[in-house]
Amino acid sequence: MENNKEFIEKINRLKKEKDAVILVHNYQRPEIYNIADFIGDSLELSRKAAETDAKIIVFCGVDFMAESAKILNPKKKVLLPTFEAKCPMAAMVNADELEKMRKKYPKAAVVSYINTTAEVKAVSDICCTSSNAVKVVNSLSEKEIIFVPDKNLADYVSRFTKKKIIPWKGFCYVHSRFMPEQVKEAKKLHEDAIVLAHPECPSEVIDKADAVCSTSGMIDFARKSDSRKFIICTEAGMIERLKTEVPSKEFLTLGTICIQQKKNNLQNVYDCLKNETNEIALDENVRIKAKEALDRMLKIK
């Protein structure tokens, strides 16, 4: 079996030959960082996908991320290293169910977290990510907001708006595992540490955090902070990213892992790029409507 260094060299050669760009989410395996053209959170990756001139986009993330790249840049061939990399939260809402809720609340705007399928985005008014959700909600004229699918992110947004938030009952199985007791115990063991929590965490964990950030927001916070030690309440892979970006500081994890994000590896990245397999295909009518929701989000600075 070939080692990581050989795979990395082969993939980097293939990228040049095929005019491909590799976009990598922060939660990916650390060895995949070595083949990335850009590493970031969902908002940053969406912008990069929309802007790239490369012929092929290989998206090292989960299904909805690759779909978003195809929605935003339809003329490009978008590849997902494995179709098994599916986001369970994105599967917790579908377009038919959302349409029923819209009828129940006819005056409400629908804000769809980017962690949703193309079909759900297509029946939404606007999309958001964890880093801009508050800004997106407050940009709307409607006083009622149907927020799908993450109830925890909806709860977090409700803290910063006067609008009535109507949450869906979805959740991230990784962030929902964090418990306030864990955070309390970690703070006892590391009194000098700052707690950074992702807004997908339960409200009880948010209450115990020193700051709430998207994944890339955590990097910025750690760089600028005078603190030397951080307890990170998000997917455990983020620790490797933080160590890479801010090597002079210490990062501790409570150990929750997204199995789906880890299903991408150097072998299947190489195979999909070499053979141009696992291409994302979307119904064009769905894609056009979904793009309207994503474009509205990307216009908000």
C-alpha positions as CSV (number, residue, x, y, z in Angstrom):
1,M,0.0,0.0,0.0
2,E,1.4,3.4,-1.0
3,N,2.2,5.8,1.8
4,N,0.7,9.3,2.2
5,K,3.7,11.1,0.7
6,E,3.4,9.1,-2.6
7,F,-0.3,9.7,-2.8
8,I,0.2,13.4,-2.1
9,E,2.7,13.7,-4.9
10,K,0.5,11.8,-7.3
11,I,-2.6,13.9,-6.5
12,N,-0.7,17.2,-6.8
13,R,0.6,16.1,-10.2
14,L,-2.9,15.1,-11.4
15,K,-4.2,18.5,-10.3
16,K,-1.9,20.2,-12.7
17,E,-2.6,17.8,-15.6
18,K,-6.3,18.0,-15.2
19,D,-6.6,21.7,-14.3
20,A,-8.3,20.7,-11.0
21,V,-8.7,22.5,-7.7
22,I,-9.2,20.7,-4.4
23,L,-11.3,22.4,-1.8
24,V,-11.0,21.0,1.7
25,H,-13.2,21.6,4.8
26,N,-11.6,22.2,8.2
27,Y,-12.9,18.8,9.5
28,Q,-11.0,16.7,7.0
29,R,-8.2,14.3,7.8
30,P,-5.0,16.2,8.4
31,E,-3.1,14.4,5.5
32,I,-5.7,15.9,3.1
33,Y,-4.6,19.4,4.0
34,N,-1.4,18.6,2.0
35,I,-3.3,18.4,-1.3
36,A,-5.6,21.4,-0.6
37,D,-5.7,24.5,-2.7
38,F,-7.9,26.0,-0.1
39,I,-9.0,25.0,3.4
40,G,-11.9,26.7,5.1
41,D,-15.4,26.7,6.5
42,S,-18.6,26.3,4.5
43,L,-18.9,30.0,3.7
44,E,-15.3,30.4,2.6
45,L,-15.5,27.3,0.5
46,S,-18.7,28.4,-1.2
47,R,-17.0,31.6,-2.2
48,K,-14.0,29.7,-3.6
49,A,-16.2,27.3,-5.5
50,A,-18.1,30.2,-7.1
51,E,-14.9,32.0,-8.1
52,T,-12.6,29.2,-9.4
53,D,-11.6,29.0,-13.1
54,A,-10.4,25.4,-12.8
55,K,-12.1,22.8,-14.9
56,I,-12.6,20.3,-12.1
57,I,-13.5,20.9,-8.4
58,V,-12.7,18.0,-6.0
59,F,-14.6,18.7,-2.8
60,C,-13.2,17.1,0.3
61,G,-16.2,17.5,2.6
62,V,-19.7,16.0,2.7
63,D,-22.4,15.8,0.1
64,F,-24.2,19.2,0.6
65,M,-20.8,21.0,0.2
66,A,-20.1,19.4,-3.2
67,E,-23.7,20.1,-4.2
68,S,-23.3,23.8,-3.3
69,A,-20.1,24.0,-5.4
70,K,-22.1,22.6,-8.4
71,I,-25.0,25.0,-7.7
72,L,-22.7,28.0,-7.8
73,N,-20.4,26.9,-10.6
74,P,-22.4,24.6,-12.9
75,K,-20.0,24.5,-15.8
76,K,-17.4,22.9,-13.7
77,K,-17.1,19.2,-13.1
78,V,-17.6,18.7,-9.3
79,L,-16.3,15.5,-7.8
80,L,-16.9,14.1,-4.3
81,P,-14.2,11.5,-3.3
82,T,-16.9,9.2,-1.9
83,F,-20.7,9.3,-2.1
84,E,-20.7,7.8,1.4
85,A,-19.7,11.2,2.9
86,K,-23.2,12.3,3.7
87,C,-24.3,14.8,6.3
88,P,-27.0,13.3,8.5
89,M,-28.4,16.7,9.5
90,A,-28.9,17.7,5.9
91,A,-31.1,14.5,5.6
92,M,-33.3,15.6,8.5
93,V,-35.4,18.0,6.3
94,N,-36.8,17.6,2.8
95,A,-38.4,20.0,0.3
96,D,-42.0,18.5,0.7
97,E,-41.9,18.9,4.5
98,L,-40.5,22.4,4.3
99,E,-43.3,23.4,1.8
100,K,-45.9,22.2,4.4
101,M,-44.3,24.4,7.0
102,R,-44.3,27.4,4.7
103,K,-48.0,27.0,4.3
104,K,-48.4,26.9,8.1
105,Y,-46.4,30.1,8.4
106,P,-47.2,32.1,5.2
107,K,-45.7,35.3,6.5
108,A,-42.3,33.7,7.4
109,A,-39.1,33.8,5.3
110,V,-37.2,30.5,5.1
111,V,-33.6,30.6,6.0
112,S,-31.9,27.4,5.0
113,Y,-28.6,26.4,6.7
114,I,-26.0,25.5,4.0
115,N,-26.1,22.0,5.6
116,T,-29.1,21.1,3.4
117,T,-29.8,19.4,0.1
118,A,-30.1,21.3,-3.2
119,E,-33.8,20.5,-3.2
120,V,-34.3,22.2,0.2
121,K,-32.2,25.2,-0.8
122,A,-34.5,25.5,-3.9
123,V,-37.6,26.1,-1.8
124,S,-35.8,28.5,0.6
125,D,-35.6,32.3,0.5
126,I,-31.9,32.5,1.5
127,C,-29.1,30.3,2.8
128,C,-26.7,30.9,5.7
129,T,-23.7,29.3,7.3
130,S,-22.7,29.2,11.0
131,S,-20.5,32.3,10.5
132,N,-23.2,34.5,9.0
133,A,-26.5,33.1,10.2
134,V,-27.2,36.1,12.5
135,K,-26.4,38.6,9.9
136,V,-28.5,36.8,7.3
137,V,-31.6,36.6,9.6
138,N,-31.3,40.3,10.5
139,S,-31.0,41.3,6.9
140,L,-34.5,40.1,6.1
141,S,-37.6,42.3,6.2
142,E,-39.9,39.5,7.5
143,K,-40.6,39.3,11.2
144,E,-40.9,35.5,11.3
145,I,-38.2,33.2,10.2
146,I,-38.5,29.4,9.5
147,F,-34.9,28.2,10.2
148,V,-33.9,24.8,8.9
149,P,-32.6,22.3,9.8
150,D,-30.5,22.9,12.9
151,K,-32.5,23.7,16.1
152,N,-29.3,24.5,18.0
153,L,-28.1,27.1,15.5
154,A,-31.7,28.5,15.4
155,D,-31.6,28.9,19.2
156,Y,-28.2,30.6,18.9
157,V,-29.5,33.0,16.3
158,S,-32.6,33.8,18.4
159,R,-30.2,35.4,21.0
160,F,-29.3,38.1,18.5
161,T,-32.5,39.1,16.8
162,K,-35.9,40.4,17.6
163,K,-37.5,38.2,14.9
164,K,-39.6,35.2,15.8
165,I,-37.5,32.1,15.0
166,I,-39.4,29.0,14.1
167,P,-36.9,26.2,14.3
168,W,-36.8,22.8,12.5
169,K,-36.0,19.9,14.8
170,G,-32.8,18.8,13.1
171,F,-29.4,18.7,14.8
172,C,-25.7,17.8,14.2
173,Y,-25.1,14.4,15.8
174,V,-21.5,15.5,16.5
175,H,-22.2,18.9,18.2
176,S,-25.2,17.6,20.1
177,R,-23.0,15.2,22.0
178,F,-21.3,18.0,23.9
179,M,-22.5,18.4,27.4
180,P,-22.2,21.3,29.8
181,E,-20.8,19.0,32.5
182,Q,-17.9,18.1,30.1
183,V,-17.1,21.8,29.6
184,K,-17.3,22.5,33.3
185,E,-15.0,19.6,34.1
186,A,-12.5,20.6,31.4
187,K,-12.4,24.1,32.8
188,K,-11.6,22.7,36.2
189,L,-8.7,20.8,34.8
190,H,-7.5,23.7,32.7
191,E,-8.4,26.9,34.5
192,D,-6.3,29.0,32.2
193,A,-8.0,27.8,29.0
194,I,-10.5,29.7,26.9
195,V,-13.6,27.7,25.7
196,L,-14.5,28.1,22.1
197,A,-17.8,26.6,21.0
198,H,-19.4,26.1,17.6
199,P,-23.0,27.5,17.3
200,E,-24.3,24.1,16.5
201,C,-23.7,23.1,20.1
202,P,-26.6,22.9,22.6
203,S,-27.6,26.1,24.3
204,E,-26.3,24.8,27.7
205,V,-22.8,24.5,26.2
206,I,-23.0,27.9,24.5
207,D,-23.8,29.4,27.9
208,K,-20.5,28.0,29.3
209,A,-18.4,29.1,26.3
210,D,-16.1,32.2,26.3
211,A,-16.7,32.7,22.6
212,V,-18.9,31.2,19.9
213,C,-17.3,30.8,16.5
214,S,-17.5,29.1,13.2
215,T,-14.5,26.8,12.5
216,S,-12.6,29.5,10.7
217,G,-13.7,32.0,13.3
218,M,-11.9,29.8,15.9
219,I,-8.7,30.1,14.0
220,D,-9.0,33.9,13.9
221,F,-9.9,34.0,17.6
222,A,-6.9,31.9,18.6
223,R,-4.5,33.9,16.5
224,K,-5.6,37.2,18.1
225,S,-6.2,36.1,21.6
226,D,-3.6,36.6,24.4
227,S,-4.6,33.2,25.8
228,R,-2.2,30.3,25.2
229,K,-4.7,27.4,25.8
230,F,-8.1,26.7,24.3
231,I,-10.8,24.0,24.9
232,I,-12.5,23.5,21.5
233,C,-16.1,22.4,21.3
234,T,-16.5,21.3,17.8
235,E,-15.5,18.2,15.7
236,A,-12.2,16.8,16.9
237,G,-10.5,17.2,13.5
238,M,-10.5,20.9,14.1
239,I,-7.7,20.5,16.6
240,E,-5.3,19.5,13.8
241,R,-6.3,22.5,11.8
242,L,-5.8,24.8,14.7
243,K,-2.4,23.3,15.5
244,T,-1.3,23.8,11.9
245,E,-2.5,27.4,11.8
246,V,-1.6,28.5,15.3
247,P,1.3,26.2,16.3
248,S,2.5,28.3,19.2
249,K,-0.7,27.6,21.2
250,E,-2.3,24.6,22.9
251,F,-5.7,23.2,21.8
252,L,-7.8,20.6,23.7
253,T,-10.7,18.6,22.4
254,L,-13.6,16.9,24.1
255,G,-13.3,14.2,21.5
256,T,-16.4,14.1,19.2
257,I,-15.7,12.9,15.6
258,C,-17.7,13.3,12.4
259,I,-17.4,9.9,10.8
260,Q,-18.9,11.3,7.6
261,Q,-16.2,13.9,7.1
262,K,-13.5,11.3,7.7
263,K,-14.7,9.1,4.9
264,N,-12.6,11.0,2.4
265,N,-9.0,9.8,2.2
266,L,-6.0,10.1,-0.1
267,Q,-6.9,6.9,-1.9
268,N,-10.4,7.9,-2.9
269,V,-9.4,11.5,-3.7
270,Y,-6.7,10.0,-6.0
271,D,-9.2,7.6,-7.6
272,C,-11.9,10.1,-8.2
273,L,-9.6,12.6,-9.7
274,K,-7.7,10.1,-11.9
275,N,-11.0,8.5,-13.2
276,E,-13.2,11.6,-12.8
277,T,-15.8,9.6,-11.0
278,N,-18.4,10.5,-8.3
279,E,-19.5,13.6,-10.3
280,I,-22.3,15.7,-8.8
281,A,-25.3,16.0,-11.0
282,L,-28.3,18.2,-10.2
283,D,-31.7,18.8,-11.8
284,E,-31.2,22.2,-13.6
285,N,-34.5,23.7,-12.4
286,V,-33.6,22.8,-8.8
287,R,-30.1,24.1,-9.3
288,I,-31.3,27.5,-10.6
289,K,-33.7,28.0,-7.7
290,A,-31.1,26.8,-5.1
291,K,-28.5,29.2,-6.6
292,E,-30.9,32.2,-6.0
293,A,-30.8,31.3,-2.3
294,L,-27.1,30.9,-2.2
295,D,-26.4,34.1,-4.2
296,R,-28.5,36.1,-1.8
297,M,-26.4,34.8,1.0
298,L,-23.1,35.6,-0.8
299,K,-24.2,39.2,-1.3
300,I,-24.3,39.7,2.4
301,K,-20.9,40.9,3.6
